[in-house]
Amino acid sequence: KIGLSNKINMFPYELSGGEQQKICVARAIIKKPKIILADEPTGNLDSENSQMISNLLFEYANKNQSSFVLVTHDLKFAEKCDRIIKIEDGTIVGL
């Protein structure tokens, strides 16, 4: 689902930053957790891969009745969430 099956025999240091990030998301969901904590899960990805990863996370959460807590600067990603808490300079400025 993350598009890296052709890299199965590579070591992490042989992957790009974006590929490593996609692997981290896959590893996070493989054990079917009830809660995922995600800090900038699309931070190193281009727009196409960012969309794919955000769709994967939402699909996983819906299918498995799970939740994820997301920290992001990507407003398009954040707007898909059920609840947004905006923080500026360490202070909550919006719910």
N, CA, C and O atoms as CSV, one atom per row, in Angstrom:
chain,resi,resn,atom,element,x,y,z
A,1,LYS,N,N,0.806,-1.210,0.000
A,1,LYS,CA,C,0.000,0.000,0.000
A,1,LYS,C,C,0.844,1.267,0.000
A,1,LYS,O,O,0.379,2.311,-0.459
A,2,ILE,N,N,2.059,1.202,0.497
A,2,ILE,CA,C,2.874,2.419,0.545
A,2,ILE,C,C,3.808,2.546,-0.650
A,2,ILE,O,O,4.548,3.524,-0.762
A,3,GLY,N,N,3.777,1.575,-1.528
A,3,GLY,CA,C,4.521,1.679,-2.776
A,3,GLY,C,C,6.012,1.446,-2.681
A,3,GLY,O,O,6.775,2.018,-3.460
A,4,LEU,N,N,6.446,0.618,-1.744
A,4,LEU,CA,C,7.880,0.371,-1.608
A,4,LEU,C,C,8.241,-1.113,-1.692
A,4,LEU,O,O,9.297,-1.518,-1.205
A,5,SER,N,N,7.390,-1.914,-2.296
A,5,SER,CA,C,7.669,-3.355,-2.368
A,5,SER,C,C,8.955,-3.656,-3.134
A,5,SER,O,O,9.577,-4.694,-2.906
A,6,ASN,N,N,9.359,-2.775,-4.027
A,6,ASN,CA,C,10.596,-2.974,-4.778
A,6,ASN,C,C,11.849,-2.660,-3.953
A,6,ASN,O,O,12.967,-2.839,-4.435
A,7,LYS,N,N,11.671,-2.200,-2.730
A,7,LYS,CA,C,12.808,-1.842,-1.878
A,7,LYS,C,C,12.925,-2.781,-0.672
A,7,LYS,O,O,13.601,-2.455,0.303
A,8,ILE,N,N,12.272,-3.936,-0.738
A,8,ILE,CA,C,12.151,-4.851,0.384
A,8,ILE,C,C,13.510,-5.307,0.942
A,8,ILE,O,O,13.612,-5.565,2.141
A,9,ASN,N,N,14.526,-5.411,0.125
A,9,ASN,CA,C,15.831,-5.910,0.572
A,9,ASN,C,C,16.831,-4.803,0.878
A,9,ASN,O,O,18.017,-5.075,1.069
A,10,MET,N,N,16.369,-3.573,0.925
A,10,MET,CA,C,17.269,-2.450,1.192
A,10,MET,C,C,17.335,-2.147,2.686
A,10,MET,O,O,16.386,-2.402,3.428
A,11,PHE,N,N,18.457,-1.607,3.110
A,11,PHE,CA,C,18.621,-1.156,4.483
A,11,PHE,C,C,18.045,0.249,4.615
A,11,PHE,O,O,17.978,0.977,3.625
A,12,PRO,N,N,17.629,0.648,5.816
A,12,PRO,CA,C,17.049,1.985,5.991
A,12,PRO,C,C,17.939,3.121,5.466
A,12,PRO,O,O,17.433,4.077,4.877
A,13,TYR,N,N,19.249,3.025,5.673
A,13,TYR,CA,C,20.136,4.099,5.224
A,13,TYR,C,C,20.206,4.209,3.701
A,13,TYR,O,O,20.711,5.198,3.169
A,14,GLU,N,N,19.699,3.196,3.004
A,14,GLU,CA,C,19.681,3.216,1.542
A,14,GLU,C,C,18.412,3.854,0.983
A,14,GLU,O,O,18.287,4.041,-0.227
A,15,LEU,N,N,17.475,4.187,1.866
A,15,LEU,CA,C,16.214,4.788,1.449
A,15,LEU,C,C,16.263,6.303,1.611
A,15,LEU,O,O,17.017,6.817,2.438
A,16,SER,N,N,15.473,7.010,0.835
A,16,SER,CA,C,15.382,8.466,0.988
A,16,SER,C,C,14.634,8.779,2.278
A,16,SER,O,O,14.037,7.888,2.883
A,17,GLY,N,N,14.664,10.028,2.697
A,17,GLY,CA,C,13.950,10.449,3.900
A,17,GLY,C,C,12.456,10.197,3.783
A,17,GLY,O,O,11.825,9.752,4.741
A,18,GLY,N,N,11.890,10.475,2.625
A,18,GLY,CA,C,10.468,10.235,2.402
A,18,GLY,C,C,10.124,8.756,2.440
A,18,GLY,O,O,9.088,8.371,2.982
A,19,GLU,N,N,10.991,7.922,1.865
A,19,GLU,CA,C,10.761,6.475,1.903
A,19,GLU,C,C,10.843,5.956,3.336
A,19,GLU,O,O,10.054,5.099,3.736
A,20,GLN,N,N,11.784,6.468,4.098
A,20,GLN,CA,C,11.901,6.075,5.508
A,20,GLN,C,C,10.645,6.474,6.282
A,20,GLN,O,O,10.165,5.731,7.137
A,21,GLN,N,N,10.131,7.644,5.971
A,21,GLN,CA,C,8.929,8.119,6.649
A,21,GLN,C,C,7.722,7.230,6.318
A,21,GLN,O,O,6.914,6.929,7.196
A,22,LYS,N,N,7.605,6.814,5.065
A,22,LYS,CA,C,6.522,5.919,4.674
A,22,LYS,C,C,6.643,4.573,5.398
A,22,LYS,O,O,5.636,3.997,5.810
A,23,ILE,N,N,7.861,4.079,5.550
A,23,ILE,CA,C,8.091,2.832,6.281
A,23,ILE,C,C,7.661,2.983,7.743
A,23,ILE,O,O,7.080,2.064,8.320
A,24,CYS,N,N,7.946,4.142,8.336
A,24,CYS,CA,C,7.535,4.382,9.729
A,24,CYS,C,C,6.027,4.310,9.884
A,24,CYS,O,O,5.535,3.752,10.864
A,25,VAL,N,N,5.291,4.859,8.941
A,25,VAL,CA,C,3.828,4.798,8.993
A,25,VAL,C,C,3.366,3.351,8.863
A,25,VAL,O,O,2.478,2.916,9.596
A,26,ALA,N,N,3.957,2.610,7.944
A,26,ALA,CA,C,3.589,1.200,7.776
A,26,ALA,C,C,3.864,0.415,9.048
A,26,ALA,O,O,3.044,-0.404,9.464
A,27,ARG,N,N,5.010,0.659,9.665
A,27,ARG,CA,C,5.348,-0.038,10.910
A,27,ARG,C,C,4.390,0.335,12.034
A,27,ARG,O,O,4.098,-0.487,12.902
A,28,ALA,N,N,3.904,1.566,12.020
A,28,ALA,CA,C,2.985,2.023,13.062
A,28,ALA,C,C,1.646,1.312,12.995
A,28,ALA,O,O,1.021,1.082,14.030
A,29,ILE,N,N,1.194,0.959,11.801
A,29,ILE,CA,C,-0.139,0.368,11.682
A,29,ILE,C,C,-0.140,-1.150,11.567
A,29,ILE,O,O,-1.198,-1.772,11.659
A,30,ILE,N,N,1.009,-1.748,11.370
A,30,ILE,CA,C,1.050,-3.185,11.113
A,30,ILE,C,C,0.548,-4.033,12.282
A,30,ILE,O,O,0.032,-5.130,12.066
A,31,LYS,N,N,0.689,-3.550,13.500
A,31,LYS,CA,C,0.238,-4.297,14.689
A,31,LYS,C,C,-1.195,-3.963,15.078
A,31,LYS,O,O,-1.689,-4.432,16.103
A,32,LYS,N,N,-1.864,-3.153,14.262
A,32,LYS,CA,C,-3.260,-2.755,14.485
A,32,LYS,C,C,-3.490,-2.099,15.853
A,32,LYS,O,O,-4.314,-2.568,16.638
A,33,PRO,N,N,-2.765,-1.020,16.132
A,33,PRO,CA,C,-2.963,-0.335,17.418
A,33,PRO,C,C,-4.294,0.412,17.452
A,33,PRO,O,O,-4.854,0.744,16.408
A,34,LYS,N,N,-4.788,0.669,18.643
A,34,LYS,CA,C,-6.034,1.431,18.810
A,34,LYS,C,C,-5.770,2.935,18.750
A,34,LYS,O,O,-6.669,3.711,18.426
A,35,ILE,N,N,-4.543,3.345,19.060
A,35,ILE,CA,C,-4.175,4.766,18.996
A,35,ILE,C,C,-2.824,4.883,18.299
A,35,ILE,O,O,-1.889,4.144,18.605
A,36,ILE,N,N,-2.736,5.815,17.363
A,36,ILE,CA,C,-1.469,6.128,16.697
A,36,ILE,C,C,-1.125,7.572,17.020
A,36,ILE,O,O,-1.957,8.464,16.855
A,37,LEU,N,N,0.091,7.804,17.476
A,37,LEU,CA,C,0.599,9.155,17.707
A,37,LEU,C,C,1.511,9.479,16.529
A,37,LEU,O,O,2.526,8.813,16.327
A,38,ALA,N,N,1.156,10.493,15.755
A,38,ALA,CA,C,1.887,10.806,14.525
A,38,ALA,C,C,2.389,12.251,14.550
A,38,ALA,O,O,1.598,13.194,14.569
A,39,ASP,N,N,3.704,12.407,14.550
A,39,ASP,CA,C,4.330,13.723,14.531
A,39,ASP,C,C,4.842,13.989,13.123
A,39,ASP,O,O,5.849,13.420,12.703
A,40,GLU,N,N,4.149,14.852,12.401
A,40,GLU,CA,C,4.493,15.217,11.013
A,40,GLU,C,C,4.680,13.981,10.129
A,40,GLU,O,O,5.742,13.811,9.531
A,41,PRO,N,N,3.657,13.111,10.038
A,41,PRO,CA,C,3.819,11.890,9.250
A,41,PRO,C,C,4.003,12.118,7.755
A,41,PRO,O,O,4.405,11.204,7.035
A,42,THR,N,N,3.714,13.320,7.283
A,42,THR,CA,C,3.890,13.612,5.856
A,42,THR,C,C,4.916,14.716,5.625
A,42,THR,O,O,5.004,15.264,4.527
A,43,GLY,N,N,5.685,15.040,6.648
A,43,GLY,CA,C,6.607,16.174,6.599
A,43,GLY,C,C,7.654,16.117,5.498
A,43,GLY,O,O,8.028,17.164,4.969
A,44,ASN,N,N,8.142,14.935,5.131
A,44,ASN,CA,C,9.192,14.811,4.117
A,44,ASN,C,C,8.670,14.289,2.781
A,44,ASN,O,O,9.443,13.847,1.931
A,45,LEU,N,N,7.360,14.344,2.609
A,45,LEU,CA,C,6.775,13.751,1.405
A,45,LEU,C,C,6.259,14.802,0.434
A,45,LEU,O,O,5.852,15.894,0.832
A,46,ASP,N,N,6.286,14.452,-0.843
A,46,ASP,CA,C,5.691,15.337,-1.844
A,46,ASP,C,C,4.170,15.263,-1.712
A,46,ASP,O,O,3.652,14.452,-0.945
A,47,SER,N,N,3.460,16.103,-2.452
A,47,SER,CA,C,2.012,16.197,-2.276
A,47,SER,C,C,1.290,14.886,-2.602
A,47,SER,O,O,0.328,14.531,-1.919
A,48,GLU,N,N,1.729,14.173,-3.615
A,48,GLU,CA,C,1.087,12.906,-3.983
A,48,GLU,C,C,1.237,11.867,-2.866
A,48,GLU,O,O,0.271,11.203,-2.491
A,49,ASN,N,N,2.453,11.734,-2.343
A,49,ASN,CA,C,2.684,10.771,-1.265
A,49,ASN,C,C,2.062,11.224,0.048
A,49,ASN,O,O,1.634,10.391,0.847
A,50,SER,N,N,2.007,12.523,0.280
A,50,SER,CA,C,1.332,13.043,1.477
A,50,SER,C,C,-0.138,12.655,1.459
A,50,SER,O,O,-0.686,12.226,2.474
A,51,GLN,N,N,-0.769,12.805,0.307
A,51,GLN,CA,C,-2.174,12.439,0.147
A,51,GLN,C,C,-2.363,10.948,0.388
A,51,GLN,O,O,-3.296,10.539,1.080
A,52,MET,N,N,-1.477,10.134,-0.182
A,52,MET,CA,C,-1.565,8.683,-0.026
A,52,MET,C,C,-1.443,8.279,1.439
A,52,MET,O,O,-2.217,7.447,1.912
A,53,ILE,N,N,-0.482,8.855,2.166
A,53,ILE,CA,C,-0.280,8.512,3.577
A,53,ILE,C,C,-1.449,9.008,4.423
A,53,ILE,O,O,-1.906,8.287,5.310
A,54,SER,N,N,-1.940,10.212,4.173
A,54,SER,CA,C,-3.079,10.694,4.961
A,54,SER,C,C,-4.307,9.825,4.714
A,54,SER,O,O,-5.038,9.507,5.652
A,55,ASN,N,N,-4.539,9.437,3.456
A,55,ASN,CA,C,-5.661,8.539,3.151
A,55,ASN,C,C,-5.486,7.196,3.848
A,55,ASN,O,O,-6.448,6.639,4.377
A,56,LEU,N,N,-4.269,6.676,3.851
A,56,LEU,CA,C,-3.984,5.395,4.501
A,56,LEU,C,C,-4.277,5.461,5.996
A,56,LEU,O,O,-4.877,4.542,6.553
A,57,LEU,N,N,-3.854,6.545,6.649
A,57,LEU,CA,C,-4.092,6.685,8.083
A,57,LEU,C,C,-5.577,6.805,8.408
A,57,LEU,O,O,-6.057,6.171,9.347
A,58,PHE,N,N,-6.301,7.606,7.648
A,58,PHE,CA,C,-7.742,7.737,7.890
A,58,PHE,C,C,-8.472,6.428,7.593
A,58,PHE,O,O,-9.372,6.033,8.335
A,59,GLU,N,N,-8.090,5.769,6.524
A,59,GLU,CA,C,-8.691,4.481,6.175
A,59,GLU,C,C,-8.441,3.466,7.294
A,59,GLU,O,O,-9.349,2.746,7.708
A,60,TYR,N,N,-7.209,3.422,7.769
A,60,TYR,CA,C,-6.874,2.502,8.862
A,60,TYR,C,C,-7.721,2.802,10.103
A,60,TYR,O,O,-8.308,1.894,10.691
A,61,ALA,N,N,-7.783,4.066,10.493
A,61,ALA,CA,C,-8.529,4.456,11.698
A,61,ALA,C,C,-10.004,4.089,11.574
A,61,ALA,O,O,-10.591,3.568,12.522
A,62,ASN,N,N,-10.600,4.350,10.435
A,62,ASN,CA,C,-12.013,4.023,10.230
A,62,ASN,C,C,-12.260,2.520,10.224
A,62,ASN,O,O,-13.205,2.042,10.852
A,63,LYS,N,N,-11.432,1.788,9.531
A,63,LYS,CA,C,-11.604,0.344,9.396
A,63,LYS,C,C,-11.402,-0.386,10.726
A,63,LYS,O,O,-12.079,-1.377,11.002
A,64,ASN,N,N,-10.476,0.102,11.544
A,64,ASN,CA,C,-10.104,-0.585,12.775
A,64,ASN,C,C,-10.648,0.078,14.030
A,64,ASN,O,O,-10.250,-0.271,15.141
A,65,GLN,N,N,-11.553,1.030,13.858
A,65,GLN,CA,C,-12.122,1.772,14.983
A,65,GLN,C,C,-11.015,2.280,15.906
A,65,GLN,O,O,-11.078,2.141,17.128
A,66,SER,N,N,-10.014,2.868,15.284
A,66,SER,CA,C,-8.859,3.408,15.992
A,66,SER,C,C,-8.865,4.928,15.907
A,66,SER,O,O,-9.654,5.532,15.179
A,67,SER,N,N,-7.982,5.509,16.655
A,67,SER,CA,C,-7.818,6.967,16.638
A,67,SER,C,C,-6.363,7.283,16.361
A,67,SER,O,O,-5.477,6.463,16.603
A,68,PHE,N,N,-6.127,8.483,15.851
A,68,PHE,CA,C,-4.746,8.940,15.823
A,68,PHE,C,C,-4.686,10.401,16.211
A,68,PHE,O,O,-5.552,11.212,15.884
A,69,VAL,N,N,-3.619,10.689,16.923
A,69,VAL,CA,C,-3.325,12.048,17.347
A,69,VAL,C,C,-2.228,12.527,16.413
A,69,VAL,O,O,-1.178,11.897,16.284
A,70,LEU,N,N,-2.487,13.638,15.774
A,70,LEU,CA,C,-1.634,14.114,14.696
A,70,LEU,C,C,-1.079,15.493,15.018
A,70,LEU,O,O,-1.811,16.387,15.445
A,71,VAL,N,N,0.204,15.653,14.812
A,71,VAL,CA,C,0.832,16.972,14.870
A,71,VAL,C,C,1.301,17.261,13.455
A,71,VAL,O,O,2.060,16.485,12.874
A,72,THR,N,N,0.846,18.387,12.897
A,72,THR,CA,C,1.205,18.692,11.516
A,72,THR,C,C,1.154,20.193,11.241
A,72,THR,O,O,0.471,20.947,11.933
A,73,HIS,N,N,1.889,20.599,10.224
A,73,HIS,CA,C,1.791,21.953,9.687
A,73,HIS,C,C,0.978,21.930,8.394
A,73,HIS,O,O,0.706,22.981,7.814
A,74,ASP,N,N,0.591,20.742,7.943
A,74,ASP,CA,C,-0.150,20.559,6.698
A,74,ASP,C,C,-1.634,20.809,6.965
A,74,ASP,O,O,-2.325,19.940,7.496
A,75,LEU,N,N,-2.117,21.984,6.600
A,75,LEU,CA,C,-3.501,22.359,6.884
A,75,LEU,C,C,-4.512,21.462,6.169
A,75,LEU,O,O,-5.578,21.184,6.718
A,76,LYS,N,N,-4.196,21.004,4.953
A,76,LYS,CA,C,-5.107,20.111,4.236
A,76,LYS,C,C,-5.291,18.797,5.006
A,76,LYS,O,O,-6.396,18.259,5.071
A,77,PHE,N,N,-4.218,18.299,5.575
A,77,PHE,CA,C,-4.268,17.077,6.374
A,77,PHE,C,C,-5.073,17.331,7.653
A,77,PHE,O,O,-5.950,16.545,8.011
A,78,ALA,N,N,-4.769,18.419,8.325
A,78,ALA,CA,C,-5.440,18.746,9.590
A,78,ALA,C,C,-6.944,18.933,9.398
A,78,ALA,O,O,-7.731,18.534,10.256
A,79,GLU,N,N,-7.345,19.531,8.287
A,79,GLU,CA,C,-8.766,19.801,8.051
A,79,GLU,C,C,-9.599,18.539,7.881
A,79,GLU,O,O,-10.825,18.598,7.976
A,80,LYS,N,N,-8.966,17.404,7.634
A,80,LYS,CA,C,-9.679,16.129,7.527
A,80,LYS,C,C,-9.997,15.542,8.909
A,80,LYS,O,O,-10.808,14.622,9.023
A,81,CYS,N,N,-9.372,16.063,9.931
A,81,CYS,CA,C,-9.515,15.507,11.283
A,81,CYS,C,C,-10.846,15.924,11.908
A,81,CYS,O,O,-11.435,16.938,11.534
A,82,ASP,N,N,-11.303,15.124,12.862
A,82,ASP,CA,C,-12.545,15.417,13.565
A,82,ASP,C,C,-12.407,16.617,14.492
A,82,ASP,O,O,-13.374,17.342,14.724
A,83,ARG,N,N,-11.221,16.821,15.012
A,83,ARG,CA,C,-10.994,17.920,15.953
A,83,ARG,C,C,-9.614,18.509,15.706
A,83,ARG,O,O,-8.647,17.778,15.491
A,84,ILE,N,N,-9.528,19.834,15.739
A,84,ILE,CA,C,-8.261,20.533,15.539
A,84,ILE,C,C,-8.005,21.422,16.755
A,84,ILE,O,O,-8.868,22.189,17.181
A,85,ILE,N,N,-6.815,21.298,17.291
A,85,ILE,CA,C,-6.378,22.193,18.365
A,85,ILE,C,C,-5.174,22.946,17.806
A,85,ILE,O,O,-4.145,22.346,17.497
A,86,LYS,N,N,-5.309,24.250,17.680
A,86,LYS,CA,C,-4.241,25.075,17.111
A,86,LYS,C,C,-3.385,25.637,18.245
A,86,LYS,O,O,-3.895,26.183,19.224
A,87,ILE,N,N,-2.073,25.488,18.084
A,87,ILE,CA,C,-1.118,25.973,19.084
A,87,ILE,C,C,-0.143,26.926,18.406
A,87,ILE,O,O,0.430,26.612,17.363
A,88,GLU,N,N,0.037,28.089,19.011
A,88,GLU,CA,C,1.034,29.061,18.531
A,88,GLU,C,C,1.918,29.450,19.695
A,88,GLU,O,O,1.427,29.845,20.753
A,89,ASP,N,N,3.214,29.340,19.502
A,89,ASP,CA,C,4.194,29.711,20.531
A,89,ASP,C,C,3.879,29.066,21.887
A,89,ASP,O,O,4.009,29.694,22.938
A,90,GLY,N,N,3.457,27.785,21.832
A,90,GLY,CA,C,3.204,27.041,23.058
A,90,GLY,C,C,1.876,27.332,23.735
A,90,GLY,O,O,1.629,26.832,24.833
A,91,THR,N,N,1.012,28.128,23.110
A,91,THR,CA,C,-0.263,28.480,23.691
A,91,THR,C,C,-1.406,28.012,22.795
A,91,THR,O,O,-1.372,28.207,21.580
A,92,ILE,N,N,-2.408,27.399,23.397
A,92,ILE,CA,C,-3.585,26.995,22.625
A,92,ILE,C,C,-4.349,28.247,22.221
A,92,ILE,O,O,-4.753,29.040,23.071
A,93,VAL,N,N,-4.544,28.421,20.907
A,93,VAL,CA,C,-5.220,29.625,20.405
A,93,VAL,C,C,-6.531,29.299,19.702
A,93,VAL,O,O,-7.256,30.210,19.302
A,94,GLY,N,N,-6.843,28.032,19.547
A,94,GLY,CA,C,-8.098,27.683,18.902
A,94,GLY,C,C,-8.422,26.218,19.053
A,94,GLY,O,O,-7.538,25.362,19.052
A,95,LEU,N,N,-9.700,25.947,19.183
A,95,LEU,CA,C,-10.177,24.564,19.278
A,95,LEU,C,C,-11.097,24.265,18.127
A,95,LEU,O,O,-11.611,23.152,18.019
